[in-house]
Amino acid sequence: MTGPRRAGLAASVVLGALLLTGCADKTEIITWTDEHGRACTGVVINDGEDSDREVTGIDCDYPPDGVQPGDETTIPLPD
């Protein structure tokens, strides 16, 4: 995935998450490596009313040849 495409996708994920924050108590962007070695990014929505967690906006892509995915991270969205 090219840089501008990845940046556009990340921006749309953040925008979608911000639109959903009116319905949720906490929204975070998370990254992880799946069982196939792909680097993945998603938005976790934590609903405070029933402690339900939903992951949306999942994007997974294989890293370039010779590059390993980084550590898993969790980043709260800005207020």
C-alpha positions as CSV (number, residue, x, y, z in Angstrom):
1,M,0.0,0.0,0.0
2,T,1.5,3.3,-1.0
3,G,2.0,6.2,1.4
4,P,-0.7,8.5,0.1
5,R,-3.2,5.7,0.0
6,R,-2.3,4.6,3.6
7,A,-2.6,8.2,4.8
8,G,-6.0,8.6,3.2
9,L,-7.2,5.3,4.7
10,A,-6.0,6.2,8.1
11,A,-7.7,9.6,7.9
12,S,-11.0,8.0,6.9
13,V,-10.7,5.5,9.8
14,V,-10.1,8.4,12.2
15,L,-13.0,10.4,10.8
16,G,-15.3,7.4,11.0
17,A,-14.3,6.8,14.6
18,L,-14.8,10.5,15.5
19,L,-18.3,10.3,14.0
20,L,-19.1,7.3,16.2
21,T,-17.7,8.9,19.4
22,G,-21.1,10.4,20.2
23,C,-22.4,6.9,20.8
24,A,-19.5,5.5,22.7
25,D,-17.5,6.2,25.9
26,K,-14.1,5.4,24.6
27,T,-12.6,5.0,21.1
28,E,-9.1,3.9,20.3
29,I,-6.9,3.0,17.3
30,I,-5.1,-0.3,17.7
31,T,-2.5,-2.1,15.6
32,W,-1.6,-5.8,15.7
33,T,-0.1,-8.5,13.6
34,D,-2.5,-11.2,12.5
35,E,-1.7,-15.0,12.2
36,H,-0.6,-14.4,8.5
37,G,2.0,-11.8,9.4
38,R,0.0,-8.9,8.1
39,A,0.2,-5.5,10.0
40,C,-3.4,-4.5,10.9
41,T,-5.0,-1.3,12.1
42,G,-8.5,-1.0,13.5
43,V,-10.7,1.3,15.6
44,V,-12.0,-0.2,18.9
45,I,-15.2,1.3,20.2
46,N,-15.8,0.6,24.0
47,D,-19.4,1.1,24.9
48,G,-19.7,2.1,28.6
49,E,-23.3,1.1,29.0
50,D,-22.9,-2.6,28.4
51,S,-19.1,-3.0,28.3
52,D,-19.4,-4.1,24.6
53,R,-16.3,-3.8,22.4
54,E,-16.5,-3.5,18.6
55,V,-13.6,-3.3,16.2
56,T,-14.3,-1.4,12.9
57,G,-12.4,0.0,10.0
58,I,-10.0,-2.9,9.9
59,D,-7.1,-2.6,7.4
60,C,-4.5,-5.3,7.0
61,D,-1.6,-5.3,4.7
62,Y,1.6,-7.4,4.3
63,P,4.8,-5.4,5.1
64,P,7.3,-4.8,2.3
65,D,9.9,-7.5,1.7
66,G,12.5,-7.6,4.4
67,V,10.4,-5.5,6.9
68,Q,8.8,-7.0,10.0
69,P,5.7,-5.4,11.5
70,G,6.4,-3.4,14.7
71,D,5.0,-4.0,18.2
72,E,1.3,-4.0,18.8
73,T,0.1,-0.6,20.0
74,T,-3.0,1.1,21.4
75,I,-3.5,4.8,20.9
76,P,-6.5,6.7,22.3
77,L,-8.1,9.1,19.8
78,P,-7.6,12.8,20.6
79,D,-10.6,14.6,22.2
